[in-house]
Amino acid sequence: MTRPEPKPWISEIHAYVPGKSKSASGKPLVKLSANENPLGSSPAALAALAEAHVAADYPDPDARMLREAIAAVHGLDPALIVCGTGSGELLHCAVQALCGPGDEVVCSRYSFSLYPLLAQKVGATPVFAAPEGHGASVDQLLAAVTARTRVVLLDNPNNPVGTFLPPAEVARLHAGLPADVLLVIDEAYGEYVDPAHQSAGFALAAAHENVLVSRTFSKAYGLASERVGWVTGSAHLIDLVNRMRGAFNVSVSGQKAAAAALGDQEFVARSRNHNATERARLADAIAMLGNHGISASPSEANFLLVHFEGTVTASQALEALAEAGYAVRHLPGQGLPNSLRITIGTAESTTAVIATLRRLCGEAA
Ligand SMILES: Cc1ncc(COP(=O)(O)O)c(C=O)c1O
């Protein structure tokens, strides 16, 4: 049969696998599987969304008002910002602009599951650097760089592990890279880290030609459904991303909601504080199950990666949590068959997750 056939490297990939929201039997579950914001969205963003707009018209192709709002909040040059259909679109653009067959894209062994797909979609080869614990190791990332490396992708904090490389370590990684290798610092969870560390990536991107920092409105800003992200970097890199991106890539509602959300930093602070409180509560409860072989990687993000190395398995915990009404992320396809990534949800969700894990271990809830 003759039919359109993809390039050989496309035959080898699969579609991105999103977090589940239903049990195996189809029962709807509370989603702790996609790192969404349990507080929802800023009331200011919701008000902007409710405002009528003309759906028949294309959005501003340059998202000018939104870029100016981002620049004002972060002290950046609006000309050095590009907005995208989520930060995912812009990660695609960067890799697509620089890589093709024969090139290599380096990332840590456990990092965002989209990264290898970004490389494979353009015929490049993903190269996984050995981790330290489960998190990224600067030495191993640098050791994985070869003459074929075009891009190093660093999610900081890391997804699915949650670990965070402090600014000095990221600077050391950058210093060890050849000037023609792009370092992408993916800060999708950047608003959750210590505010003192939040702008170090921007400073690195402003000072060098080969650093791009990405941010998203999908996590702490609670606007995952609107699909808005952005990058900042040198004029050269911004020009490349602009050439690659979709022409009208951020909807009118997305631009309005994101700009309004930026004006409500109180909501972002509330999201960060809620996350810190509930993450500590879940981490403490998991530490108390250490005698059952259960532990969590340190996290600065809005989730915990929980490891099951005792009699209770990750599959059993996945099933018990689904039974209790919660979907979490099992990542055997990423080489983590004994771990579950659990998004920090409402206080009620944390209580239910703790009770379920304790019950599974035979401990009083
Ligand atoms: C590390 C990381 N980067 C980027 C993204 C993409 O987010 P979005 O395309 O919604 O901005 C995610 C989403 O989960 C993520 O975990």
The ligand as a Gaussian input file, in Angstrom:
#p B3LYP/6-31G(d) Opt

LIG

0 1
 C        9.726000      21.201000      33.087000
 C        8.571000      21.645000      32.241000
 N        8.802000      22.475000      31.238000
 C        7.822000      22.913000      30.435000
 C        6.522000      22.500000      30.628000
 C        5.512000      22.939000      29.610000
 O        4.549000      23.745000      30.098000
 P        3.649000      24.666000      29.171000
 O        3.800000      24.249000      27.745000
 O        2.285000      24.469000      29.699000
 O        4.158000      26.061000      29.389000
 C        6.220000      21.621000      31.669000
 C        4.850000      21.135000      31.868000
 O        4.551000      20.285000      32.650000
 C        7.285000      21.184000      32.501000
 O        7.068000      20.322000      33.504000

